[in-house]
Amino acid sequence: MSYTSKIYDAFFGDKEGTVQYLDFILRYLKKGPILDCACGSGDLLLMLQEEMPADGLDLDKSMLEIARSKGVKGKLIQQDMKEEWNLTNKYGGIVCIGDSLNYLNSLEEVESFLIQVKKYLIPQGIFILDMHSLDRLSEFEEGYLEEAYIDDLEVSWQVTSYQNQLHHQFLFYDIEEYPTIEHIVQTVFNPKDIENILNKLSLKFTVKTDFDKEGYQKGEKYFYIIERGDL
């Protein structure tokens, strides 16, 4: 298990924010079951399962183990979301939130992911996706630093932007003299490129910024409400 998965909830857990995501999702998803892509440690998945059947998909086995330990029911699927899925179910709704799309490295990977989403949505199924806005690049130009002690482990988290990427560096100071370093990169995509892929796949969509603003506006996240259609 990586250090990042061990401290994930302490750094990124946000019950109020998760409830806000849940309320947003339930505005649009009226029919289950739901698949939560990049479900992480399962906080949103637990809330979704109170509304309708829901499964989780994540690349990180240790995160799925944490989700199961919290009481998540349904299937927990270890899967790289950009690779071909081999699932037994199709879904009335699929979600990929918390800027998880930005962990993909290229538009080719985004397209591969969206092809799988379309394949496993039922007709008229809804896919809800969010991603970093372009404003995030300028926000982190000068860097961001957060430090904390988590279970007696000293942690330093730094975020900086470079070109079209956000670089996250975690330093974990345990019993060793030198820290353990874990580095994560997120790609910030141009929304017009995402629109081109959605149009190519004949997926209808509407866009909001930060939950409630119509279209692309200044803010932190773009939200796409995507409909599979009949075909």
VONU-560788 format. One record per residue (C-alpha): x negated, y negated, z negated; residue in one letter. Coordinates in nm, 4 decimals, decimal comma, always signed. Each point is the difference from the previous one (the first is absolute). Example, Ala and Ser with C-alpha at 12.3 -4.5 7.8 and 13.67 -1.06 7.14 Angstrom:
{pt {-1,2300 +0,4500 -0,7800} 'A'}
{pt {-0,1370 -0,3440 +0,0660} 'S'}
This chain:
{pt {+0,0000 +0,0000 +0,0000} 'M'}
{pt {-0,1351 -0,3429 +0,0926} 'S'}
{pt {-0,0261 -0,2715 -0,2610} 'Y'}
{pt {+0,2383 -0,2120 +0,2104} 'T'}
{pt {+0,2836 +0,2512 -0,0396} 'S'}
{pt {-0,0648 +0,0157 -0,3761} 'K'}
{pt {+0,0444 -0,3750 -0,0444} 'I'}
{pt {+0,2599 -0,0510 +0,2744} 'Y'}
{pt {+0,3010 -0,0501 -0,2258} 'D'}
{pt {-0,1855 -0,2236 -0,2445} 'A'}
{pt {-0,1161 -0,2327 +0,2779} 'F'}
{pt {+0,2871 +0,0212 +0,2470} 'F'}
{pt {+0,3005 +0,1248 -0,1958} 'G'}
{pt {+0,2719 -0,2669 +0,0004} 'D'}
{pt {+0,3464 +0,1080 -0,1154} 'K'}
{pt {+0,1611 -0,3327 +0,0881} 'E'}
{pt {-0,1550 +0,0054 +0,3455} 'G'}
{pt {+0,1049 +0,3625 +0,0525} 'T'}
{pt {+0,3593 -0,0877 -0,0897} 'V'}
{pt {-0,0154 -0,2839 +0,2529} 'Q'}
{pt {-0,1137 +0,2453 +0,2676} 'Y'}
{pt {+0,2765 +0,2434 -0,0995} 'L'}
{pt {+0,2691 -0,2683 +0,0260} 'D'}
{pt {-0,1314 -0,1029 +0,3425} 'F'}
{pt {-0,0088 +0,3573 +0,1279} 'I'}
{pt {+0,3544 +0,0740 -0,1191} 'L'}
{pt {+0,1331 -0,2972 +0,1939} 'R'}
{pt {-0,0757 +0,1929 +0,3181} 'Y'}
{pt {-0,0276 +0,3705 -0,0826} 'L'}
{pt {+0,3473 +0,1399 -0,0572} 'K'}
{pt {-0,0591 +0,3617 +0,0972} 'K'}
{pt {-0,2591 +0,2445 -0,1279} 'G'}
{pt {-0,2072 +0,1906 -0,0384} 'P'}
{pt {-0,2892 -0,2483 -0,0192} 'I'}
{pt {-0,3700 +0,0562 +0,0656} 'L'}
{pt {-0,2396 -0,2313 -0,1855} 'D'}
{pt {-0,3223 -0,0167 +0,2030} 'C'}
{pt {-0,3187 -0,0766 -0,1940} 'A'}
{pt {+0,2046 +0,0556 -0,3143} 'C'}
{pt {-0,3027 -0,0302 -0,2272} 'G'}
{pt {+0,0655 +0,0792 -0,3647} 'S'}
{pt {+0,3755 +0,0153 +0,0554} 'G'}
{pt {+0,1510 -0,3012 -0,1793} 'D'}
{pt {+0,2219 -0,1018 +0,2922} 'L'}
{pt {+0,0763 +0,3619 +0,0801} 'L'}
{pt {+0,1351 +0,0556 -0,3514} 'L'}
{pt {+0,2410 -0,2923 +0,0459} 'M'}
{pt {+0,1028 +0,1092 +0,3496} 'L'}
{pt {+0,0862 +0,3457 -0,1304} 'Q'}
{pt {+0,2546 -0,1528 -0,2351} 'E'}
{pt {+0,1912 -0,1205 +0,3082} 'E'}
{pt {-0,0347 +0,2904 +0,2462} 'M'}
{pt {-0,2273 +0,2957 +0,0802} 'P'}
{pt {-0,3548 -0,1163 +0,0745} 'A'}
{pt {-0,3357 +0,1587 +0,0840} 'D'}
{pt {-0,3485 -0,1475 -0,0173} 'G'}
{pt {-0,2951 +0,0169 +0,2373} 'L'}
{pt {-0,3552 -0,1060 -0,0818} 'D'}
{pt {-0,3542 +0,0835 +0,1109} 'L'}
{pt {-0,1397 +0,0074 -0,3543} 'D'}
{pt {+0,0676 +0,3263 -0,1817} 'K'}
{pt {-0,0849 -0,1533 -0,3378} 'S'}
{pt {+0,2626 -0,2720 +0,0479} 'M'}
{pt {+0,2620 +0,2642 +0,0773} 'L'}
{pt {-0,0982 +0,1854 -0,3161} 'E'}
{pt {+0,0543 -0,3193 -0,2001} 'I'}
{pt {+0,3393 -0,0476 +0,1675} 'A'}
{pt {+0,1046 +0,3536 -0,0884} 'R'}
{pt {-0,1150 -0,0479 -0,3592} 'S'}
{pt {+0,2346 -0,3002 -0,0268} 'K'}
{pt {+0,2957 +0,2210 +0,0832} 'G'}
{pt {+0,0360 -0,0596 +0,3730} 'V'}
{pt {+0,2284 +0,2598 +0,1549} 'K'}
{pt {+0,0342 +0,0951 +0,3622} 'G'}
{pt {-0,2865 +0,0824 +0,2314} 'K'}
{pt {-0,3424 -0,1578 -0,0421} 'L'}
{pt {-0,1875 +0,0380 +0,3258} 'I'}
{pt {-0,3752 -0,0439 +0,0335} 'Q'}
{pt {-0,0376 -0,1446 +0,3483} 'Q'}
{pt {-0,2023 -0,2565 +0,1922} 'D'}
{pt {+0,2850 -0,2150 +0,1268} 'M'}
{pt {-0,1729 -0,0831 +0,3281} 'K'}
{pt {-0,0424 +0,3684 +0,0903} 'E'}
{pt {+0,2721 +0,2277 +0,1368} 'E'}
{pt {+0,2539 +0,0951 -0,2656} 'W'}
{pt {+0,1400 +0,3497 -0,0329} 'N'}
{pt {+0,3008 -0,0601 -0,2228} 'L'}
{pt {+0,3112 +0,2105 -0,0416} 'T'}
{pt {+0,2379 -0,2924 -0,0614} 'N'}
{pt {+0,1109 -0,3071 +0,1882} 'K'}
{pt {+0,0941 -0,3135 -0,1905} 'Y'}
{pt {+0,2708 -0,2621 -0,0041} 'G'}
{pt {-0,2577 -0,2490 -0,1226} 'G'}
{pt {-0,3781 -0,0263 -0,0081} 'I'}
{pt {-0,1941 -0,2672 -0,1867} 'V'}
{pt {-0,3647 -0,1061 +0,0019} 'C'}
{pt {-0,0471 -0,2938 -0,2331} 'I'}
{pt {-0,2602 -0,1629 -0,2242} 'G'}
{pt {-0,2136 -0,0907 +0,3070} 'D'}
{pt {-0,0827 +0,3694 +0,0472} 'S'}
{pt {+0,0038 -0,0456 +0,3786} 'L'}
{pt {-0,3062 -0,2206 -0,0380} 'N'}
{pt {-0,2085 +0,3015 -0,1024} 'Y'}
{pt {+0,0180 +0,1123 +0,3630} 'L'}
{pt {-0,3027 -0,1128 +0,1968} 'N'}
{pt {+0,1314 -0,0747 +0,3469} 'S'}
{pt {+0,3077 -0,0621 +0,2114} 'L'}
{pt {-0,0448 +0,3501 +0,1427} 'E'}
{pt {+0,0405 +0,1430 -0,3491} 'E'}
{pt {+0,3050 -0,2205 -0,0592} 'V'}
{pt {+0,1592 +0,1296 +0,3191} 'E'}
{pt {-0,0742 +0,3615 -0,0958} 'S'}
{pt {+0,1664 -0,0586 -0,3368} 'F'}
{pt {+0,3074 -0,1642 +0,1538} 'L'}
{pt {+0,0395 +0,2877 +0,2458} 'I'}
{pt {+0,0254 +0,2388 -0,2972} 'Q'}
{pt {+0,2441 -0,2299 -0,1791} 'V'}
{pt {+0,2269 -0,0081 +0,3053} 'K'}
{pt {-0,0248 +0,3779 +0,0373} 'K'}
{pt {+0,1193 +0,0616 -0,3561} 'Y'}
{pt {+0,2763 -0,2615 -0,0194} 'L'}
{pt {+0,3534 +0,1132 +0,0747} 'I'}
{pt {+0,1967 -0,1978 +0,2613} 'P'}
{pt {+0,0883 -0,3403 -0,1454} 'Q'}
{pt {-0,2614 +0,0594 -0,2696} 'G'}
{pt {-0,1746 -0,3014 -0,1513} 'I'}
{pt {-0,3719 -0,0506 -0,0596} 'F'}
{pt {-0,1171 -0,2776 -0,2324} 'I'}
{pt {-0,3590 -0,1122 +0,0330} 'L'}
{pt {-0,1976 -0,2823 -0,1539} 'D'}
{pt {-0,3517 -0,1241 +0,0648} 'M'}
{pt {-0,2310 -0,2855 -0,0925} 'H'}
{pt {+0,0765 -0,3297 +0,1701} 'S'}
{pt {-0,2757 -0,1811 +0,1886} 'L'}
{pt {-0,0062 -0,2516 -0,2865} 'D'}
{pt {-0,1676 +0,2615 -0,2180} 'R'}
{pt {-0,3239 -0,0342 +0,1960} 'L'}
{pt {-0,0392 -0,3667 -0,0888} 'S'}
{pt {+0,1192 +0,0656 -0,3560} 'E'}
{pt {-0,2971 +0,2268 -0,0692} 'F'}
{pt {-0,2661 -0,1919 +0,1944} 'E'}
{pt {-0,1632 -0,1126 -0,3240} 'E'}
{pt {+0,0568 +0,3345 -0,1686} 'G'}
{pt {+0,2045 +0,1221 -0,2948} 'Y'}
{pt {-0,1366 +0,1632 -0,3147} 'L'}
{pt {+0,1816 +0,1836 -0,2781} 'E'}
{pt {-0,1617 +0,1801 -0,2938} 'E'}
{pt {+0,1564 +0,2262 -0,2600} 'A'}
{pt {-0,0552 +0,2784 -0,2511} 'Y'}
{pt {+0,2172 +0,3034 +0,0689} 'I'}
{pt {-0,0258 +0,2932 -0,2422} 'D'}
{pt {-0,3452 -0,1252 -0,1068} 'D'}
{pt {-0,1099 -0,0176 +0,3637} 'L'}
{pt {-0,1268 -0,3390 +0,1148} 'E'}
{pt {+0,1318 -0,0790 +0,3482} 'V'}
{pt {-0,0769 -0,2822 +0,2413} 'S'}
{pt {+0,2160 -0,0511 +0,3108} 'W'}
{pt {-0,1026 -0,2431 +0,2717} 'Q'}
{pt {+0,1871 -0,0831 +0,3210} 'V'}
{pt {-0,1516 -0,1965 +0,2889} 'T'}
{pt {+0,1132 -0,0546 +0,3580} 'S'}
{pt {-0,2201 +0,0487 +0,3042} 'Y'}
{pt {+0,1314 -0,0495 +0,3539} 'Q'}
{pt {+0,3291 +0,1969 +0,0030} 'N'}
{pt {-0,0722 +0,2116 -0,3079} 'Q'}
{pt {+0,0368 -0,0132 -0,3765} 'L'}
{pt {-0,2837 +0,1711 -0,1856} 'H'}
{pt {+0,0779 +0,1351 -0,3477} 'H'}
{pt {-0,3004 +0,0954 -0,2133} 'Q'}
{pt {+0,0478 +0,1740 -0,3338} 'F'}
{pt {-0,2837 +0,0313 -0,2515} 'L'}
{pt {+0,0529 +0,2540 -0,2776} 'F'}
{pt {-0,2327 -0,0213 -0,2975} 'Y'}
{pt {+0,0077 +0,3270 -0,1900} 'D'}
{pt {-0,2795 +0,1707 -0,1929} 'I'}
{pt {-0,2542 -0,0575 +0,2757} 'E'}
{pt {-0,2263 -0,3036 +0,0134} 'E'}
{pt {+0,1090 -0,0812 +0,3539} 'Y'}
{pt {+0,3637 -0,0253 +0,1090} 'P'}
{pt {+0,1888 +0,2397 +0,2225} 'T'}
{pt {+0,1099 -0,1908 +0,3098} 'I'}
{pt {+0,3137 +0,0709 +0,2042} 'E'}
{pt {+0,0697 -0,2051 +0,3103} 'H'}
{pt {+0,3345 -0,0291 +0,1808} 'I'}
{pt {+0,0674 -0,1905 +0,3236} 'V'}
{pt {+0,3367 -0,1285 +0,1197} 'Q'}
{pt {+0,0581 -0,1235 +0,3546} 'T'}
{pt {+0,2269 -0,3033 +0,0394} 'V'}
{pt {+0,1900 +0,0377 +0,3259} 'F'}
{pt {+0,1364 -0,2713 +0,2244} 'N'}
{pt {+0,3807 +0,0336 -0,0185} 'P'}
{pt {+0,0298 -0,0450 +0,3762} 'K'}
{pt {-0,2068 +0,3175 +0,0470} 'D'}
{pt {+0,2331 +0,1867 -0,2345} 'I'}
{pt {+0,2996 -0,1313 +0,1935} 'E'}
{pt {-0,1550 +0,1256 +0,3248} 'N'}
{pt {-0,0272 +0,3521 -0,1421} 'I'}
{pt {+0,3575 -0,0049 -0,1332} 'L'}
{pt {+0,1274 -0,1168 +0,3383} 'N'}
{pt {-0,2055 +0,2675 +0,1772} 'K'}
{pt {+0,1668 +0,2640 -0,2183} 'L'}
{pt {+0,3467 -0,1512 +0,0609} 'S'}
{pt {+0,0488 -0,0745 -0,3688} 'L'}
{pt {+0,2334 -0,2884 -0,0882} 'K'}
{pt {-0,1139 -0,2197 -0,2855} 'F'}
{pt {+0,0501 -0,3176 -0,1976} 'T'}
{pt {-0,2687 -0,1830 -0,1977} 'V'}
{pt {-0,0050 -0,1738 -0,3363} 'K'}
{pt {-0,2772 -0,1615 -0,2024} 'T'}
{pt {-0,0227 +0,0667 -0,3741} 'D'}
{pt {+0,3349 +0,1800 -0,0246} 'F'}
{pt {+0,2355 -0,2897 +0,0799} 'D'}
{pt {-0,1511 -0,2426 +0,2534} 'K'}
{pt {+0,1233 +0,0511 +0,3553} 'E'}
{pt {-0,2640 +0,0830 +0,2614} 'G'}
{pt {-0,3688 -0,0804 -0,0338} 'Y'}
{pt {-0,0689 -0,2696 -0,2547} 'Q'}
{pt {-0,2817 -0,0925 -0,2331} 'K'}
{pt {-0,0237 +0,2645 -0,2686} 'G'}
{pt {-0,1671 +0,3197 -0,1168} 'E'}
{pt {+0,1832 +0,2797 +0,1833} 'K'}
{pt {+0,1931 +0,0622 +0,3190} 'Y'}
{pt {+0,2871 +0,2482 -0,0272} 'F'}
{pt {+0,1324 +0,1962 +0,2991} 'Y'}
{pt {+0,3442 +0,1589 -0,0118} 'I'}
{pt {-0,0167 +0,2506 +0,2838} 'I'}
{pt {+0,2820 +0,2081 +0,1496} 'E'}
{pt {-0,0621 +0,3200 +0,1908} 'R'}
{pt {+0,3125 -0,0246 +0,2163} 'G'}
{pt {+0,1884 +0,2915 +0,1527} 'D'}
{pt {-0,2700 +0,1660 +0,2059} 'L'}
